[in-house]
Amino acid sequence: MPDAVTALIEKIRLRTARVGIIGLGYVGLPLARAFARTGFRVLGFDIDPQKVAKLNAGKSYIQQIPDATVAGMREKGFEATDRFDRLGEADAVLICVPTPLTDAREPDLTYVVNSAHAVAAQLRPGQLVVLESTTYPTTTRNVVLPVLERTGLAPGSDFLLAFSPEREDPGNATFSVNNIPKVVGGLDKASGDAACALYSAVVPQVVRVNTPEVAEACKILENTYRAVNIALVNELKVLYDRMGIDVWEVIDAAKTKPFGFQAFYPGPGLGGHCIPIDPFYLTWVARQYGLNTRFIELAGEVNTAMPAFVVSKVADVLNDAGKAVKGSRVALLGVAYKKDVDDPRESPSFELLDLLLKKGARVTYNDPHVAALPKMRHWPHLGAMASTPLTPDYLAAQDCVLIATDHTAYDYDAIVAHSRVVVDTRNATRGVKEGREKIVRA
Ligand SMILES: NC(=O)c1ccc[n+]([C@@H]2O[C@H](COP(=O)([O-])OP(=O)(O)OC[C@H]3O[C@@H](n4cnc5c(N)ncnc54)[C@H](O)[C@@H]3O)[C@@H](O)[C@H]2O)c1
C-alpha cells in the first residue's frame, strides 16, 4: 500500500484526519454532523456565503437539524467556509453538491465539475476524494478523475478516489447517516481501502463494491425502483378510482403478504430532488450506449400526469356543487414535496398551483413548514405567495380544500369539519370519522 494511503488510514483511525465536505445542503449537513459527532474535525465548504455565516454562528437552515446541533458541531471543531483555497486542509473531501437536470432534461453536472476543479486546484498527495452526489454510472471515472489527473498526481498512489452514494431520507426520524449502511466503490484497491476506513468510522455497515460504477448504478437503481413502483400505484389509482375500488384499502390488504410485496402509495405526483430526477440520468447515459430505458420513461409519463388527474377531481367536486373552477377558492394544503419536511423542490404542488391558476381558480396555500414560496427555476411565472394561517374561517371560506402533502402537524378532523369539501391526494384523512361524505380521494 502506498505510504500516503497508510498514513491517511492511520489518521482516520486516530480521528486526526480532517474531513472536508463540499455542499452543505440536505445531504452535506447531516453528513458533517455524523463526522463531527464521531470526533472528526469537519471543514464544510459552500458557495453560499449566507449559509456559511449562519453555520459559523451556530445556526441551522434545515428544519430537521436544530440550531443546537449546529452549535454542538461548532464546539466539536466544525467550521464552514466559502474559501475553496482551504480544500488542501482536508485529508478527505466529500462532494455533496446538487445534480439537477437541464431544461432539456439532461444531466447538469456543472456543480460536480466545478467542485472537481476546486479540489484539483488544491489537491495534494495523501488526499481522498469521494463523490456522494447522485449521478449516472461512469461519472466518477469519466468526469471527476480526468480533472484531478490534470494536476499530474496519480490516482491510487498520490490521491484516492471513490464514489459513495448518499441515502439520506429527509424527515425520516428512524434512519439517518449513522444507521444507514453505506455503499462504497473505490477506483482502485487503495482508494476503496481508504474510503471504507473513513465511512466505517461513522456508519454501522460499509458495503464495499468493486468499482465506482457499481456504487453509482446501485444508487440509481434504488431511486428508479421507487419511481417505477410509485408510477404503478398511481396508474392503478386512476383505474381503481374509475372502478369504484379504494386503492388505499387494496394496498393495505396487499401489504399483509409477508414476502414479495412492498407497499408504495399513490400521490399527486413525484417530488423532491431525487426520485423525479435521478432516473433520467440513467436514461441519458443509456442513450449513449444505444439503449432506451422504457420503464423509466413510462414511469415519468404516468407520474407527471398525476397533477392533471388531481385537478380534474377538483373540477369534478366543484362541478357537483354547481361551480366552475374559474373564480372558485381553492386552498392547497402542503407545498413541501413530502410530509414533515420544509423542502418544496420539485414538489407537485407547483404543478397543481399552476394548473389551477391557469383555469382561473383563486388559489392560496398553507404549509406549516414553508412560510413563503421560494422562487423556483421551472416556475418563474408563479408570483410571490405566503402561507395563509389555517383557521376555521379560512377553511370555511374555500370552495375546495386540496390536501397535497400529509404533514403530521395537520389536524385532519378539524380540516374536514370546517371545510365544504376536501380533495385528499394522500389518504391523509383516513382516520377522520365525522364528515367523511365531504372527502373525495384523488
Ligand atoms: N436531498 C435528498 O434527500 C438527497 C438524498 C440522497 C442523495 N441526494 C443527492 O445529494 C446531492 C446533494 O443534494 P442536496 O439535497 O443536499 O442538495 P442541496 O441543494 O440541499 O445542497 C447542495 C448545497 O451545495 C451548495 N453548492 C452548490 N454548488 C456548490 C459548489 N460548487 N461548491 C460548494 N457548494 C456548492 C449549495 O449552496 C447547497 O448548499 C444531489 O446529488 C442529490 O441528488 C439528495
The ligand as a MOL file (V3000), in Angstrom:
LIG
                    3D

  0  0  0     0  0            999 V3000
M  V30 BEGIN CTAB
M  V30 COUNTS 44 48 0 0 0
M  V30 BEGIN ATOM
M  V30 1 N -31.9690 15.6580 -0.5340 0
M  V30 2 C -32.0070 14.3410 -0.5140 0
M  V30 3 O -32.9110 13.7380 0.0360 0
M  V30 4 C -30.9250 13.5000 -1.1720 0
M  V30 5 C -30.8160 12.1500 -0.8180 0
M  V30 6 C -29.8320 11.3790 -1.3880 0
M  V30 7 C -28.9900 11.9440 -2.3330 0
M  V30 8 N -29.1140 13.2430 -2.6870 0 CHG=1
M  V30 9 C -28.1670 13.7770 -3.6550 0
M  V30 10 O -27.1880 14.5200 -2.9590 0
M  V30 11 C -26.7700 15.6250 -3.7460 0
M  V30 12 C -26.9730 16.9210 -2.9680 0
M  V30 13 O -28.3620 17.0940 -2.7240 0
M  V30 14 P -28.9160 18.0540 -1.5860 0
M  V30 15 O -30.3620 17.7200 -1.4610 0
M  V30 16 O -28.0480 18.0230 -0.4010 0 CHG=-1
M  V30 17 O -28.7530 19.4770 -2.2990 0
M  V30 18 P -28.9030 20.9030 -1.6050 0
M  V30 19 O -29.3210 21.8400 -2.6870 0
M  V30 20 O -29.7090 20.8070 -0.3620 0
M  V30 21 O -27.4370 21.2610 -1.1380 0
M  V30 22 C -26.3990 21.4850 -2.0200 0
M  V30 23 C -25.5050 22.5620 -1.4170 0
M  V30 24 O -24.3950 22.6780 -2.2790 0
M  V30 25 C -24.0560 24.0530 -2.3960 0
M  V30 26 N -23.2810 24.1520 -3.6190 0
M  V30 27 C -23.6890 24.2150 -4.8880 0
M  V30 28 N -22.6190 24.2550 -5.7120 0
M  V30 29 C -21.5190 24.2130 -4.9340 0
M  V30 30 C -20.1360 24.2150 -5.2060 0
M  V30 31 N -19.6680 24.2520 -6.4490 0
M  V30 32 N -19.3150 24.1760 -4.1590 0
M  V30 33 C -19.7860 24.1150 -2.8960 0
M  V30 34 N -21.0820 24.1050 -2.5750 0
M  V30 35 C -21.9450 24.1540 -3.5930 0
M  V30 36 C -25.3890 24.7640 -2.3650 0
M  V30 37 O -25.2510 26.1100 -1.9550 0
M  V30 38 C -26.1470 23.9280 -1.3260 0
M  V30 39 O -25.9560 24.4190 -0.0190 0
M  V30 40 C -27.5540 15.5380 -5.0350 0
M  V30 41 O -26.8020 14.8220 -5.9710 0
M  V30 42 C -28.7630 14.7330 -4.6510 0
M  V30 43 O -29.3310 14.0510 -5.7670 0
M  V30 44 C -30.0560 14.0450 -2.1030 0
M  V30 END ATOM
M  V30 BEGIN BOND
M  V30 1 1 1 2
M  V30 2 2 2 3
M  V30 3 1 2 4
M  V30 4 1 4 5
M  V30 5 2 4 44
M  V30 6 2 5 6
M  V30 7 1 6 7
M  V30 8 2 7 8
M  V30 9 1 8 9
M  V30 10 1 8 44
M  V30 11 1 9 10
M  V30 12 1 9 42
M  V30 13 1 10 11
M  V30 14 1 11 12
M  V30 15 1 11 40
M  V30 16 1 12 13
M  V30 17 1 13 14
M  V30 18 2 14 15
M  V30 19 1 14 16
M  V30 20 1 14 17
M  V30 21 1 17 18
M  V30 22 2 18 19
M  V30 23 1 18 20
M  V30 24 1 18 21
M  V30 25 1 21 22
M  V30 26 1 22 23
M  V30 27 1 23 24
M  V30 28 1 23 38
M  V30 29 1 24 25
M  V30 30 1 25 26
M  V30 31 1 25 36
M  V30 32 1 26 27
M  V30 33 1 26 35
M  V30 34 2 27 28
M  V30 35 1 28 29
M  V30 36 1 29 30
M  V30 37 2 29 35
M  V30 38 1 30 31
M  V30 39 2 30 32
M  V30 40 1 32 33
M  V30 41 2 33 34
M  V30 42 1 34 35
M  V30 43 1 36 37
M  V30 44 1 36 38
M  V30 45 1 38 39
M  V30 46 1 40 41
M  V30 47 1 40 42
M  V30 48 1 42 43
M  V30 END BOND
M  V30 END CTAB
M  END
